């Protein structure tokens, strides 16, 4: 079976203005796109970019809070539950306009003082998000992010993510598995992928450790892709890497 690759437009085609990246991704053979955040554009503008390019919008994140001030999501941040619920409603408006079916709920970076409350707050907020998204047919995703790239990020390993999914118990709460983060965190992305496969709804890729095209480094994507084909994975694989040069010049890694 053919694997489904989505270009991450926050990382790829950045030589172009954001609205033009959709069409460039389509012309390069991508049937899907993803990106970090759409919120500097209106829902109708994002919908127009997607429809004009004829691609599927596979994923983006909830509003992260104040990114410039250091926020990296709000789901595990005590005292900001009301603000988190507002981000859920904002994200729903965008999803309804674009047809998006998956939304990444970022946990956030937690300091020592807030750590004792973060677990309960995280479960509460994820339960709320999953409930609101269920009515719209949307899957909420959580992603372990390595703490070298994002210090103090609350969710940093796959086992912890799977426990959270089990504790929340919502059918539409699933795992966003980033091979790059998994390899850096535990040194065995393939093993973690196999072990957690039944919880996975979305996968992302990049070389390790330099986060470039997935054609070199510590993570052997030839093996990962063959395993995904054998396992019958039919979800999206987001290409969340920084191209070495022009994006189109570095696409030879894709399986033929």
ABEGO torsion letter per residue (X at the ends): XBBBBBBBAAABGAABBAAAAAAAAAAAGBABBBBABAAABBAAAAAAAAAAAGBBBABBBBBAEBAAAGBAEAAABBGAAAAAAAAAAAAAAAAAAAGBABBBBBAEBBBAAAAAAAAAAAAAAAAAAAAAAAAAGBBBBBBBBBAAABBGBABABAAAAAAAAAAAGBAABBBBBBAAAAAAAAGBAAAAAAAAAAABABBBBBBOAAGBBBABEABBAAAAAAAAAAAGBABBBBBBBBBABBAAAAAAABBX
